[in-house]
Amino acid sequence: MKLASALLRSARTRRRLAWLVAPLMLVTFFAAPAKADNPIVQHIYTADPAPLVHNGRVYVYTGRDEDGSTYFTMNEWRVFSSTDMSNWTDHGVPMNLGTFAWADANAWAGHVIERNGQFYWYVPVRQRSNGQMVIGVGVSSSPTGPFRDALGRPLLGNGEIDPHAFIDDNGQAYLYWGNPNLWYVRLNPDMISYSGGLTQIPLTTAGFGTRTGNPSRPTLYEEGPWVYKRNGTYYNIFAAECCGEFIAYSTAPGPTGPWTYRGTVMPRQGASFTNHPGIIDYAGSSYFFYHNGALPGGGGFTRSVAVERFSYNADGSIPVMNMTTAGPPQVGTLNPYVTQEAETINWGNGIETEASSEGGMNVGFIENGDWIRVRGVAFGTGASSFTARVASGSGGGNIELRLDSATGPLVGTCAVAGTGGWQNWTNTTCNVSGATGTRDLYLRFTGGSGYLFNINNWRFTAGSGSGGNLLTNGNIESGTTGWSVFGSGTLSANTSVVRGGTRSLLHTGRTGSWNGPSQDMTSRLTNGRTYTTTLWVRSQSGTPSVRPTLAVTANGTTNYVQLTPAATVNANGWTQLTGTATVSWSGTLSNARFYVETAAGTDSLYIDDVSFQ
Ligand code: FUB
């Protein structure tokens, strides 16, 4: 029973699914590599990924396959997000069938696109009045919703599915969809109406490959079009030749064709007979999202979203990819010294999530032995304490803080007492010792029988003396407090381009490459000590080479210590700089200043989550 508990994702789910999972499969699954990051969500089944990059964060919109489904029984859509492609935050259910009063079933494969600060979510659903599949559109001012029905009626409908929106460089937007045909309309700038008729893209074998043995579907095109433009070429990635499906693609010189078939992106493999593509570029790499049936109890109607990193070939073609359990490498690290949502998870074992009375989601339905892995946590020179926001309608339990594995070194244990309700939140704090470097953190939950407690968020406090962030307000959550300009320009707290939390620091009006946001460190340094520096940087425009520097003045001589290797940053996303440097001086220290500069130029810079310890 406990083996099943350790493997299946949720207390509720596992009761319903236990009978589905053969013991051999349990053993096989549990034996999966410790570094497995795919599928990206373990506590529910997810399908039909639609990734979106916004403000340096990757959002993945998915459908949800109900537990134990024997059809595409789907009632809601979900959204998850990540800044590192390894730890994913569950944002819950921003839209469901109830959003569309005129729909009664089939919350199937949708796509979200942003225009003028509004997010439009195009979805196929079944229209109650006639049982036909149609396309609805939800809208929200936030990528995590909630979304409302933009029209109060379908945008369009012809019995076909899987909408995907694309905005060309000239501002013209298109909506593509279709199974068994492939259609498009030209969307108006309001994104919720269109001009011209529903137009069919000719499914020629030159354009979409040749299918044999199915005269009614002579080409490979099946469903799930994903259209984008790269280096002047239009790509259409699609699910091919059901069933089972593989992922293929075509290219064209324009958004409506003519299309040329280019081959396979991902062969048919895995336990799901459908697959569904989504492609983005993020933090300098390209990523391919898809789904499979890789979780326990998984299959064609109980699917899971996964992701692979890839590089385009020199000629712009897409390499053939296989499904992996390892997934992509982590981008940067996770900062434990800012508040992290408990539902930011690399791998969840036995937990569930639910809406929190404090906003967002919390982790809940925790039982003895359940755990959460958080990948690549940058403790630096050490944490001294851990605080979690918890609630318990029972007698509570313990949060064990372990490194490297669920049975790895124990660096702290936080007791959670009953709080009189599952949403009666309080803080619990405990000492931490031995959490140093960059490690995988395991929150392992122990206690008696039944549900123990819920967790809304957590954070570590850096150790003092031997470590701790020496910068004031390194996460910028207190605005510009503690920061000053080195040289010229203006500092401001920015709330629209943030890496973590709700604010970043923006330096505009720099007139020299050495100008940057800075802090006086004169009284905070120890001669001869090695310091670890991490920070996230982004330009407002341009691609400057950035480096954090410590100017150390002693006995009238100033030395400039480069704290991390320089890195080229851009305006499209955040770049993390990490490094160590030993700081020493001769004589009497009269001044030490931490600042962030560029190798050349005066581009405006954002910085966030800065740590020097
Ligand atoms: O998830 C329901 C349907 O299965 C989607 O609309 C298709 O793309 C296929 O993945």
Residues whose N, C-alpha, C, O or C-beta is under 5 A from the ligand:
A	BS01	FUB	A47 D48 F72 W108 A109 I161 D162 E223 G224 T274 N275 H276
